C-alpha cells in the first residue's frame, strides 16, 4: 500500500482510506455491527491506515463503531472525524462553533482516544492535549 504524508504534520497514512459513514448512516439501515468491525479490521490487514467518521453519522454510532473496531489497532491507524454539528429541522445538520469543544471531546471519547481538547479550543484543528 502506498503512503501519503498529511500536510506538514509528519503523519503518514495509507494512500487509500476507508470512509465509514455508510456502515451506520446514510445509505439505508445500519449494517451489522460485527460485519462492519470485521470489514474495518480487514482493511487494516490490507494496509489501510486512514479511517473517516463523524459524530453526525448515526449520530454518534459510527464513531463508536470505528473506535471499537480499531481499539486493538490504535497505534497502527489514524482516524479523521468531524464534530460540532447540531441537527437543523430546515435542512440537515449545521455546524455550531459553540458546541465544538464539548462535541470534540465526545467524539474523542467515542473513538476511544486518550486525549482531549483544551477548554479554550474553539477552532477547527485546535491543539490536542494528553489527559490520561
C-alpha positions as CSV (number, residue, x, y, z in Angstrom):
1,X,0.0,0.0,0.0
2,X,1.4,3.4,-0.9
3,X,1.6,6.0,1.8
4,X,0.9,9.8,1.9
5,X,2.0,12.4,4.4
6,X,-0.8,14.6,5.6
7,X,0.1,18.3,5.4
8,X,3.2,19.2,7.4
9,X,2.2,17.0,10.4
10,X,4.6,14.1,9.6
11,X,1.6,11.9,9.9
12,X,1.9,9.2,7.3
13,X,-1.3,7.3,6.3
14,X,-2.3,4.9,3.5
15,X,-3.0,6.4,0.1
16,X,-6.4,4.7,0.2
17,X,-8.6,5.4,3.2
18,X,-11.8,4.0,4.3
19,X,-14.9,6.2,4.7
20,X,-17.1,4.6,7.3
21,X,-20.3,6.7,7.1
22,X,-22.3,4.1,5.1
23,X,-21.7,1.4,7.8
24,X,-24.2,3.0,10.1
25,X,-25.8,6.0,8.4
26,X,-26.8,7.5,5.1
27,X,-27.4,4.6,2.7
28,X,-30.3,2.8,4.4
29,X,-30.4,0.9,7.7
30,X,-27.2,0.4,9.6
31,X,-25.2,-2.7,8.6
32,X,-24.5,-5.5,11.1
33,X,-22.0,-4.2,13.7
34,X,-19.9,-7.4,13.8
35,X,-19.7,-7.5,10.0
36,X,-18.6,-3.8,9.9
37,X,-16.0,-4.4,12.6
38,X,-14.6,-7.3,10.6
39,X,-14.6,-5.2,7.4
40,X,-12.7,-2.4,9.2
41,X,-10.1,-4.8,10.6
42,X,-9.7,-6.5,7.2
43,X,-9.0,-3.1,5.7
44,X,-6.1,-2.7,8.3
45,X,-4.8,-6.2,7.4
46,X,-4.7,-5.0,3.7
47,X,-2.7,-1.9,4.6
48,X,-5.4,0.8,5.1
49,X,-4.4,3.1,8.0
50,X,-6.7,6.1,7.4
51,X,-10.4,6.0,8.5
52,X,-13.0,8.7,8.3
53,X,-16.1,9.1,10.5
54,X,-18.2,11.9,12.1
55,X,-20.4,12.5,15.1
56,X,-23.3,13.2,12.8
57,X,-23.2,9.7,11.3
58,X,-25.8,7.9,13.4
59,X,-25.5,10.3,15.3
60,X,-22.6,9.0,17.4
61,X,-23.0,5.4,16.4
62,X,-20.4,5.5,13.6
63,X,-17.7,6.9,15.8
64,X,-18.4,4.3,18.4
65,X,-18.2,1.5,15.8
66,X,-14.9,2.8,14.3
67,X,-13.5,3.4,17.8
68,X,-14.4,-0.1,19.0
69,X,-13.2,-1.8,15.8
70,X,-9.8,0.0,15.8
71,X,-9.2,-0.1,19.6
72,X,-6.7,-3.0,19.4
73,X,-5.0,-1.4,16.4
74,X,-4.9,2.2,17.7
75,X,-1.1,2.5,17.3
76,X,-1.3,1.4,13.6
77,X,-4.0,3.8,12.3
78,X,-5.2,7.4,12.0
79,X,-8.9,8.3,12.4
80,X,-10.4,11.5,11.0
81,X,-13.7,12.8,12.4
82,X,-15.9,15.8,12.2
83,X,-17.8,17.3,15.1
84,X,-19.7,20.3,16.4
85,X,-22.9,19.7,14.3
86,X,-26.4,20.4,15.6
87,X,-29.4,18.9,13.8
88,X,-31.4,21.5,11.9
89,X,-35.0,20.7,11.0
90,X,-34.8,23.0,8.0
91,X,-32.1,21.1,6.1
92,X,-29.9,18.7,8.0
93,X,-27.0,19.3,10.4
94,X,-25.4,22.7,10.8
95,X,-22.0,23.3,12.3
96,X,-22.1,25.2,15.6
97,X,-18.8,26.6,16.9
98,X,-20.1,26.9,20.5
99,X,-20.6,23.1,20.6
100,X,-17.1,22.4,19.2
101,X,-15.0,21.8,22.4
102,X,-17.7,19.6,24.1
103,X,-18.6,17.8,20.9
104,X,-14.9,17.3,20.1
105,X,-14.3,15.7,23.4
106,X,-17.4,13.5,23.0
107,X,-16.0,12.4,19.6
108,X,-12.6,11.6,21.1
109,X,-14.3,9.6,23.8
110,X,-16.5,7.7,21.4
111,X,-13.4,6.9,19.4
112,X,-11.5,5.7,22.5
113,X,-8.8,8.4,22.1
114,X,-6.5,9.1,25.0
115,X,-6.6,12.9,24.7
116,X,-9.0,15.8,24.9
117,X,-9.4,19.3,23.5
118,X,-8.3,22.1,25.8
119,X,-11.2,24.1,27.3
120,X,-10.5,27.2,25.3
121,X,-10.1,25.5,21.9
122,X,-13.0,26.6,19.7
123,X,-11.4,26.4,16.3
124,X,-11.2,23.6,13.9
125,X,-7.9,21.8,14.1
126,X,-7.0,23.2,17.5
127,X,-4.3,21.5,19.6
128,X,-4.9,18.3,21.5
129,X,-3.5,17.6,25.0
130,X,-3.0,14.4,26.8
131,X,-5.4,13.8,29.7
132,X,-4.7,10.2,30.6
